[in-house]
Amino acid sequence: MKIQPKEPLSAECVKQLRAISDTMELLSGKWKIQIIGTLLRGGTMRFMELKRAINGIAAKKLSSDLQELELNKLITRTIKNTKPITVEYTLTEHGKTLDNLIGEVIDWGINHRTEIIKK
């Protein structure tokens, strides 16, 4: 039996796969989607408010992920001139565009948990 060579992927398909890869790379890991979801639902938050809201995240990991999200223009970090100094995090307009994606992740997770625990 002779195997037929497959057609090369279309330019549109390659573009879509690159977009998936870019998104997954940016939002990879256990915490980034939770950080974004928390800021979407909670608005502007201080570092310790975020840490308390996201169960189980270490301060070092939260700090690292916040820096990466800021670098990618998804959040802004504002230093308030208070004593002691207060640092607040909020989603940028670009970061807020993830609202639909986060909503879909929430819906899928709820449906998946329901499916798994059916008896």
C-alpha positions as CSV (number, residue, x, y, z in Angstrom):
1,M,0.0,0.0,0.0
2,K,1.4,3.3,-1.0
3,I,1.0,6.2,1.4
4,Q,-0.1,9.4,-0.2
5,P,1.9,12.5,0.9
6,K,-0.1,15.0,2.8
7,E,-0.9,18.4,1.5
8,P,1.2,21.2,3.2
9,L,-0.8,23.3,5.6
10,S,-2.4,26.4,4.2
11,A,-1.0,29.8,5.1
12,E,-4.2,30.5,7.1
13,C,-3.7,27.2,9.1
14,V,-0.1,28.1,9.8
15,K,-1.2,31.5,11.0
16,Q,-3.8,30.0,13.3
17,L,-1.4,27.5,14.8
18,R,1.1,30.3,15.4
19,A,-1.6,32.3,17.2
20,I,-2.4,29.3,19.4
21,S,1.2,28.9,20.2
22,D,1.7,32.6,21.0
23,T,-1.4,32.5,23.3
24,M,-0.4,29.3,25.1
25,E,3.1,30.6,25.6
26,L,1.9,33.8,27.1
27,L,-0.8,32.3,29.3
28,S,1.1,29.1,30.1
29,G,1.5,27.8,33.6
30,K,-0.8,27.2,36.5
31,W,-1.2,30.9,37.6
32,K,-1.4,33.5,34.8
33,I,-5.0,32.8,33.8
34,Q,-6.0,32.8,37.5
35,I,-4.2,36.2,38.0
36,I,-6.0,37.6,34.9
37,G,-9.3,36.2,36.0
38,T,-8.9,37.6,39.5
39,L,-8.2,41.1,38.2
40,L,-11.1,40.8,35.7
41,R,-13.5,40.0,38.5
42,G,-11.8,42.0,41.4
43,G,-10.6,45.1,39.6
44,T,-7.5,46.9,40.8
45,M,-5.8,45.0,43.5
46,R,-2.7,45.2,45.7
47,F,-0.1,42.5,45.7
48,M,-1.2,40.9,49.0
49,E,-4.8,41.1,47.9
50,L,-4.0,39.1,44.8
51,K,-1.9,36.6,46.8
52,R,-4.8,36.0,49.2
53,A,-7.3,35.7,46.4
54,I,-5.3,33.1,44.5
55,N,-5.1,30.1,46.7
56,G,-1.7,28.4,46.9
57,I,0.4,30.8,44.8
58,A,3.9,31.7,46.3
59,A,4.8,35.3,46.5
60,K,7.9,34.8,44.3
61,K,5.8,33.1,41.6
62,L,3.1,35.8,41.8
63,S,5.8,38.5,41.4
64,S,7.4,36.8,38.5
65,D,4.1,36.2,36.6
66,L,3.0,39.8,37.3
67,Q,6.2,41.1,35.8
68,E,5.7,38.9,32.7
69,L,2.1,40.0,32.3
70,E,3.2,43.6,32.6
71,L,6.0,43.1,30.0
72,N,3.3,41.7,27.7
73,K,1.1,44.8,28.3
74,L,-1.7,42.8,29.9
75,I,-1.5,44.6,33.3
76,T,-0.2,47.8,34.7
77,R,1.7,48.2,37.9
78,T,1.1,51.5,39.7
79,I,3.3,52.6,42.7
80,K,1.4,54.9,45.0
81,N,3.2,57.6,47.0
82,T,2.0,56.3,50.4
83,K,3.8,55.2,53.5
84,P,4.5,52.4,53.3
85,I,4.6,52.4,49.5
86,T,1.6,50.7,47.9
87,V,1.7,48.9,44.6
88,E,-1.5,48.2,42.7
89,Y,-2.1,46.0,39.7
90,T,-4.9,46.4,37.1
91,L,-5.6,45.0,33.7
92,T,-4.9,47.2,30.7
93,E,-7.5,47.6,28.0
94,H,-5.5,45.0,26.1
95,G,-5.7,42.7,29.1
96,K,-9.4,43.1,29.4
97,T,-9.8,41.7,25.9
98,L,-9.1,38.3,27.5
99,D,-12.5,38.5,29.3
100,N,-14.3,36.3,26.8
101,L,-11.5,33.7,26.8
102,I,-11.5,33.6,30.6
103,G,-15.3,33.3,30.6
104,E,-15.1,30.3,28.2
105,V,-12.4,28.7,30.4
106,I,-14.7,29.2,33.5
107,D,-17.7,27.7,31.7
108,W,-15.7,24.8,30.3
109,G,-14.2,24.1,33.8
110,I,-17.6,24.1,35.4
111,N,-19.1,21.8,32.7
112,H,-16.1,19.5,32.9
113,R,-16.3,19.2,36.7
114,T,-20.0,18.4,36.3
115,E,-19.3,15.7,33.7
116,I,-16.5,14.1,35.7
117,I,-18.5,13.8,38.9
118,K,-21.7,12.4,37.3
119,K,-22.7,9.1,38.8
